[in-house]
């Protein structure tokens, strides 16, 4: 189901009680915006409350004024105007507590609110003001005494007034409230000791009544909702963070080495946990870097501890405790303090009071602490409570502080009073005294540092454990917050130390992503050439298998390309090129399954002709593409097909007396348009440049073992010594370039088959499938195995490769009901779209998405493999409608895998054909080439030609008959033809 779209806020305002927090939280909001958690166009403002006690209503009015002021300036006005509110969405976030609308309401008041379901609505703290109401409220900022709620009033010397958002601003709009009751009422926020300001408040309320009374106030009741108030209760706070009753632990932005030690219902947020760290049910860890063995029992919250503090926790088993580390600034000096309280402790100023979950008397008896250690002698008994107790050391005269300076209080000590003396020797503060000393900037900075520290550990683990988790969010966060260096260093380390080439290749692809992100969308397209001479030294290390030296050389070269976006993008391309080298080496493992048998050598001049059908893929394409083929495991269902009754792909080879290689390429067997003569090894050097003339044929000679391009022997010497002469090789394809029917791979298979037989060797079809994989890596085109499986093997079959190296492809024939092949032939058509496919760019995009492990791509890749088995079952049942559904679903999967593979003209053509077909898809990677369709009625070629002829703007299309080929690769020897000289100019 489509997720509902959120609000695009024009302004987000965070109100702050403390002046020193404003800049800290402003930076934090901007960090969230850099991470794209807040839209780029949203205006972000952290606003200080004019006075600490202006109340939630005064803070709201002040925030609204600041928002209107900024929007007015942005719109070009020189004064504040409420017109800017008409097109604005403003979100105001208050930091502080929210009270019930019925503050300590009587039972009768609560009973009046009971709904039919037996529940009482709670105020959630979310209030929506319409434009008209916001305008009315904004207008009050110029009317005394309400002007004192804003910074303008404060700057003008006005006496502050405290207003409640609920009990003043909203309450005056409530239908049953009278003016008299409203003016004399006292909001709970005002307290009982403020009688002298009652008259001032009454004047402010009168102004609110005049402006807002006629505004309607309504309530939206969320029947199944819940709301957690921020109270002083540690139990309630823990309950809001943990997941009681959950089947497992909640782990968020954290790296945990031993997750099995986290109890169900516990929660770990932004932590790095090394070794055995045990966490009990209902307990929460936040912003901690800990190294076990550590045992935190049930009902605990631990936050803000670093690895240096871990040892202090060894040997303790904590229960129902809240242990926190705090960054402080005392008289300008940074520090680190710790607080320890009980989960069940009362923070109220009345009652007996407890500390560490026991009465004060028991605490004093257990620890030796005395009341005068915590409170001054003249402190009233009512004020001797937990918030005012000087319990927490912030400075020791001779050493750094740690959790041990509080943990000793949990148990009777046998240290002769040493811990108590150290505690008494420390400068201590109460909870209330500590709050103004907290360094929020240092706290957020340490949390950010820990976030990236755990993220780097997680990145290493994800890569080395081959997990299908995306590192893109981490890459974006690291780059946008200006710290890509440690991430690049970690990726280098993983790549250099990897024993698996797949792990190293993915790490290099992540480096490319970092560089691409650093370019910030500038510098050109990510896909492009990667053969700059400056990068050849690191590439050469990788080619010869020295991974560590290659990664180090890549990093050294990378440092020279970081100065501007264009260089960053080019560097990213070369890192992807380095990854292709490692993919190539992994795929080369398919050579393990290439073998030949010697046979009688054909006579000189005797042609060996290999012919093949094309292939049509019905399901699973892309899963056969390295590295998916050996990291995920691939499964593709393909058909060998004749087009217009012809087998369109072939090659022929023969021996010739001249110690040379004569190469020819053409559109038909009797029409060769490209002719090349290789007389020396230098003529073969461009075998690995796919666009060089005859590169595929040259690579075929090398992969067949006929020519050794790095041998000290010259070409003519090699040929004469082994074969007594040279070879002539022709290849042809009657299909257009970029057809999507597997032409190049099948052509490579026919060339290898013909050459091997001409050289006196025979290669089995399954060995030939792996030989083509090897050839395409030598040629550097890459590509998967589905094309050669589809064309070299006859009929309908499923090819599969397992998630392992060496890469091995296994083929299973799919048995169909009797007569179904002919039925399929009657309903299957090919439509040439007239659009040429650009598969190379599509391939680069798919590999980039796979290495990034984008969740949609990973899920889609698994679906491709799964649907192949479903498609095979549809063939076994002989069901055309089911096969049509498979085709339709397959095309959607292809589009998810390679966005942009559906040109507009092709989409128009498919829409026109949709009523006439069970299903349709572009062949191969898409982007153009052939469209194949399964028609609802048999023999529909002429009918669909008429349909398409009535449609404008389709271009140069054509419809072709297609039938399943039951022969696959055919190899035959023809008669001898004399060759006395080179026939090529």
C-alpha positions, -999 to +999 in steps of 0.1 A: +000+000+000+013+035-009+026+054+021+007+087+029+027+117+020+039+139+049+036+176+052+062+198+035+068+222+063+076+258+053+092+265+087+102+242+116+108+261+149+123+245+180+118+266+212+146+265+238+145+274+275+183+280+277+202+306+257+233+284+253+211+257+237+199+278+207+230+275+185+235+239+195+200+229+184+202+251+153+232+231+141+215+199+150+184+208+129+207+217+100+225+183+103+191+166+100+185+187+069+218+177+054+208+140+060+176+147+040+155+140+071+141+175+066+133+189+031+160+212+018+137+241+013+124+242+049+134+272+070+149+259+103+149+281+134+159+274+170+144+302+191+151+311+227+121+317+250+121+354+259+120+344+296+123+311+313+087+313+326+067+327+297+048+294+296+039+273+266+014+299+253+040+327+254+066+305+238+040+297+210+033+333+204+070+342+203+077+314+179+049+324+156+062+359+155+097+348+147+084+326+119+062+354+104+092+378+107+115+355+087+089+347+061+081+383+057+117+391+051+121+362+027+091+375+008+107+410+005+086+428+031+102+453+055+076+448+082+058+417+097+027+408+077+003+380+084-002+375+047+028+351+046+008+327+068-017+319+041+008+298+021+029+285+050+029+253+070+046+261+103+057+234+129+065+247+164+082+222+187+083+230+224+110+216+247+094+209+281+066+191+299+029+191+288+002+190+315-033+176+314-061+199+303-078+189+335-050+194+359-056+171+389-092+169+378-119+157+401-135+123+395-167+140+384-147+160+358-130+129+345-163+110+344-178+138+322-151+130+296-156+093+294-164+081+259-187+052+249-156+029+247-148+037+284-117+057+276-109+093+285-093+114+257-059+127+266-044+159+253-015+148+231+003+182+229-004+185+192-023+217+183-033+229+148-040+265+142-059+275+110-046+305+091-073+328+105-065+317+141-028+320+136-033+356+122-055+365+152-028+351+176+000+369+158-019+402+160-017+400+198+021+405+198+016+443+195-010+445+223+001+450+259+006+430+280+008+402+255+037+419+238+057+408+268+055+372+257+078+379+227+114+388+223+102+422+210+085+429+243+115+417+263+138+440+242+114+469+249+116+464+287+081+449+291+073+429+322+072+392+312+038+374+314+033+337+317+007+321+294-003+285+290-010+272+255-038+250+267-053+269+298-050+304+283-049+304+245-070+273+238-092+275+268-107+308+258-121+292+226-138+264+245-176+266+240-187+261+277-163+286+292-177+320+303-157+352+302-160+356+339-147+321+347-119+326+321-107+359+335-105+348+372-091+313+365-056+303+374-037+280+350-018+252+368+014+264+353+012+296+373+015+278+407+003+291+441+030+316+449+023+341+421-007+360+434+010+393+427+009+387+390-028+376+389-040+411+379-014+413+351-024+378+339-061+388+340-053+417+316-035+394+293-064+369+293-089+397+285-069+405+254-069+368+244-106+367+249-112+396+226-090+382+198-097+345+199-132+339+215-150+336+182-125+310+168-140+274+168-121+248+188-126+212+179-109+179+189-097+150+167-100+118+187-076+090+177-096+060+190-067+035+190-040+059+197-018+064+228+004+092+241+033+091+265+037+123+286+072+133+295+072+130+333+098+126+359+091+089+363+120+068+351+096+038+348+074+056+323+104+070+304+119+035+301+085+021+290+084+047+262+119+037+249+117-001+253+092-025+237+076-045+265+063-078+252+082-076+219+096-110+208+131-096+205+154-067+212+151-034+194+185-024+179+186+011+162+217+026+147+239+002+167+265-025+162+261-054+186+286-082+184+266-107+205+229-099+199+218-131+215+226-116+249+199-089+245+167-099+262+133-096+245+118-061+251+152-044+256+163-015+234+198-005+221+200+029+204+232+044+189+256+021+206+287+001+199+288-031+220+319-052+218+321-086+234+296-101+259+272-073+269+241-087+285+209-066+286+179-075+306+142-072+296+128-037+296+163-021+298+176+005+275+211+014+263+217+048+246+248+064+232+272+039+247+304+023+236+309-007+259+332-037+260+321-067+279+318-087+301+290-065+313+257-075+328+228-050+329+197-065+344+161-057+340+146-022+343+178-002+337+187+027+315+224+034+308+235+062+285+265+083+277+292+058+287+323+054+266+346+024+263+369+039+290+341+035+315+334-001+306+358-016+332+339+002+360+309-020+351+327-053+352+316-075+381+283-055+387+248-068+379+226-037+377+189-038+383+163-010+382+189+017+379+195+047+356+232+054+350+241+084+328+273+100+316+271+138+310+294+162+292+298+193+314+314+227+313+324+241+346+338+276+347+347+272+310+365+239+314+350+207+298+344+178+320+326+145+324+301+137+352+279+108+360+246+104+377+231+073+392+195+070+404+169+043+410+142+035+385+116+036+413+129+068+430+105+096+436+114+131+423+086+148+441+093+173+469+068+158+493+068+124+509+095+104+525+116+101+494+140+074+482+174+070+465+186+039+446+151+025+452+155+024+490+145+049+517+170+076+525+175+061+560+185+027+545+208+045+520+225+064+548+230+032+568+244+013+539+269+039+526+279+060+556+267+091+538+250+116+560+222+142+554+247+171+558+267+157+529+237+163+507+219+194+520+229+225+539+219+224+576+194+252+571+176+235+542+139+231+550+129+195+554+105+198+524+134+208+502+156+178+513+147+157+483+164+139+454+165+168+429+184+190+455+207+163+469+244+170+462+251+134+452+270+136+419+308+142+418+318+166+390+355+171+399+380+151+419+412+168+431+436+141+418+420+119+392+393+116+365+359+106+376+340+075+364+309+054+371+328+037+400+324+070+420+287+062+423+284+025+419+300+019+453+268+032+468+249+001+456+265-023+481+282-021+515+319-016+509+348-035+525+374-009+516+378+008+549+357+038+538+380+047+509+352+051+484+332+073+508+363+095+515+369+099+477+333+108+472+334+134+500+366+148+486+350+155+453+331+186+443+295+175+440+264+189+425+227+181+428+206+172+398+192+207+398+226+223+400+240+200+373+215+210+346+228+244+338+264+229+336+255+204+309+275+210+277+249+203+250+272+210+222+298+186+235+270+160+242+257+161+206+293+161+192+301+130+212+269+113+201+277+121+165+312+107+169+298+075+185+272+072+157+299+072+131+322+049+152+295+023+155+285+028+118+321+021+107+321-011+127+287-020+112+300-012+077+330-035+082+307-063+095+281-059+067+308-062+041+328-090+056+297-110+065+283-104+030+250-090+045+223-076+022+222-042+040+227-009+022+255+014+033+241+043+013+225+061+043+259+059+061+277+072+030+254+101+027+256+110+064+294+108+064+298+130+033+271+156+042+285+160+077+320+165+064+337+133+076+341+109+047+378+103+055+373+076+082+348+058+061+371+058+031+399+044+053+376+017+067+365+007+032+402+006+021+410-017+050+381-041+042+391-043+005+428-048+012+422-076+037+394-094+019+399-131+011+368-131-011+370-110-043+333-103-040+338-086-006+367-065-020+347-055-051+318-044-030+341-023-008+356-006-038+321+000-052+312+017-018+343+039-022+330+049-056+297+058-040+315+080-014+333+098-042+301+102-062+283+116-032+311+140-025+306+154-060+270+164-049+254+157-082+279+177-102+308+166-124+289+146-150+273+111-151+286+083-129+289+059-158+318+065-181+353+054-192+378+041-167+411+037-185+430+069-176+468+062-176+472+076-141+451+047-128+470+019-146+495+013-118+469+003-092+449-016-119+481-036-128+484-047-091+448-059-091+453-077-124+482-097-111+464-106-079+482-083-054+450-069-038+466-051-008+491-032-031+463-024-055+440-009-029+469+011-014+478+024-049+442+032-056+440+053-024+472+071-032+458+080-067+424+089-052+440+117-031+449+135-063+413+136-075+394+151-046+396+188-055+365+193-077+333+174-087+345+165-122+376+148-108+356+130-081+332+115-106+361+103-128+377+088-098+345+071-089+344+056-124+379+042-120+370+026-086+341+009-104+366-001-131+388-016-103+358-035-091+352-049-126+387-064-125+378-083-094+345-094-109+364-106-139+388-126-118+359-142-099+341-151-132+373-165-146+368-194-121+343-207-146+374-221-165+373-249-140+344-263-160+359-259-195+373-290-210+379-303-246+385-337-261+409-343-291+393-354-324+406-358-359+419-326-373+399-314-403+418-311-435+433-277-446+406-256-462+377-277-447+351-254-432+336-261-398+302-244-395+285-236-362+249-223-362+226-212-334+192-199-327+186-167-308+172-168-273+142-153-256+142-148-218+109-155-200+121-150-164+150-144-141+172-121-163+198-100-144+201-128-117+227-144-141+248-113-142+280-113-121+283-106-093+246-115-087+252-149-103+277-160-076+266-137-046+229-142-048+227-172-071+209-170-105+180-187-122+168-179-157+142-195-179+150-191-216+139-204-250+160-211-280+141-196-309+143-193-347+133-159-361+112-160-393+122-197-396+159-190-395+188-197-371+202-162-373+236-166-356+267-185-368+304-189-374+326-209-396+363-217-393+390-235-413+427-240-414+447-222-441+484-227-451+494-191-443+506-186-407+481-158-402+446-152-389+419-141-414+389-126-396+356-116-411+323-103-397+291-097-415+253-097-413+249-129-432+270-160-439+276-149-476+282-112-468+313-102-448+315-065-443+345-063-419+377-081-429+409-082-408+443-100-412+464-106-382+501-113-391+517-106-358+509-105-321+506-067-322+476-071-344+459-089-316+467-065-287+432-048-289+414-081-281+402-066-248+387-035-263+352-045-272+346-018-298+378-026-317+372-043-351+372-081-347+378-079-309+354-108-302+371-130-328+406-122-315+395-130-280+381-163-293+415-174-306+431-165-273+405-183-252+405-213-274+443-216-267+452-213-304+472-181-298+491-171-267+493-134-269+520-130-242+542-157-256+578-150-266+571-168-299+558-147-328+524-154-341+535-172-372+559-194-352+531-204-328+507-212-357+533-232-377+546-251-348+512-263-336+489-264-367+512-261-397+494-229-408+469-203-398+431-200-395+402-182-412+372-173-390+339-158-401+310-148-379+276-135-387+243-124-372+212-116-391+198-097-361+202-060-355+228-047-330+213-044-295+184-068-303+182-081-268+182-117-281+216-126-268+235-122-300+270-114-289+273-142-263+258-168-287+281-155-314+310-160-290+298-196-284+296-204-321+330-189-328+346-209-300+328-241-311+339-237-347+375-228-338+380-257-314+367-282-340+389-267-367+418-271-343+411-308-337+392-304-305+356-308-295+340-290-266+307-300-249+278-276-248+280-271-210+317-265-212+311-241-240+287-221-217+315-216-192+340-209-220+319-180-232+318-166-196+356-167-197+358-151-232+335-122-222+357-114-192+388-115-214+369-092-239+360-070-208+323-068-218+313-088-187+278-101-189+260-131-175+254-167-187+217-166-198+224-157-234+246-187-242+225-210-222+194-198-241+210-201-276+234-230-273+211-253-255+179-264-273+143-258-264+129-246-231+152-248-201+162-232-168+198-223-161+210-220-126+241-209-107+247-212-070+258-185-046+294-196-046+327-197-065+339-212-087+310-201-109+292-231-123+261-231-145+237-260-145+209-265-170+176-283-166+153-290-196+117-280-189+092-307-200+060-294-215+027-311-224+025-328-258+016-303-285+023-273-264+055-262-283+034-258-315+007-240-295+034-217-281+048-211-317+013-200-328+010-174-300+046-161-298+056-131-318+086-107-320+083-070-326+114-051-335+109-017-319+134+002-340+152+014-308+188+003-302+195-009-267+223+007-247+229-022-223+263-012-211+250+018-192+221-003-179+246-029-167+267-003-148+236+011-132+224-023-121+258-033-106+260+000-088+226-006-072+234-042-064+267-033-047+249-006-028+224-033-017+195-010-022+166-027-004+143-026-035+170-040-057+178-068-033+142-078-029+136-076-066+167-098-073+153-125-050+119-122-067+135-128-101+150-161-089+118-172-072+096-163-102+118-183-125+106-215-107+070-203-110+074-197-147+089-232-152+058-246-135+036-226-159+054-242-188+050-276-173+012-270-170+011-256-206-008-225-195-006-195-218-025-172-194-001-180-166+029-175-189+014-141-198+012-132-162+049-142-158+059-120-187+040-090-174+055-094-139+089-100-154+088-068-173+080-049-141+109-066-124+132-056-152+121-020-149+127-020-112+162-035-118+171-010-145+151+022-144+151+039-178+149+006-198+115+015-212+116+042-239+084+062-244+079+049-279+081+013-266+056+021-238+032+035-264+036+004-285+030-019-255-001+000-245-015-004-280-008-042-280-020-048-244-056-057-253-044-084-277-018-102-255-016-124-224+018-107-216+048-089-232+083-078-224+113-063-240+140-089-246+172-090-225+180-059-205+154-038-222+159-002-235+151-012-271+156-041-294+129-068-297+096-069-279+082-104-275+045-110-269+022-139-261-010-133-281-044-143-269-053-156-303-031-178-325-013-165-357-018-128-351+011-114-371-011-097-398-037-086-373-012-069-350+006-053-380-028-037-388-032-025-352+003-009-351-002+006-386-030+027-372-008+041-344+013+072-350+048+079-338+060+042-335+090+046-358+106+019-378+091-013-363+086-048-378+068-079-366+085-113-370+074-150-366+092-169-339+093-206-330+110-227-304+142-243-317+147-279-306+183-283-320+204-256-303+240-254-314+247-274-346+282-282-358+290-296-392+320-301-415+318-290-451+339-300-481+374-287-486+380-254-503+415-246-515+430-213-502+462-202-517+463-166-508+446-141-486+411-132-500+411-099-481+423-066-495 
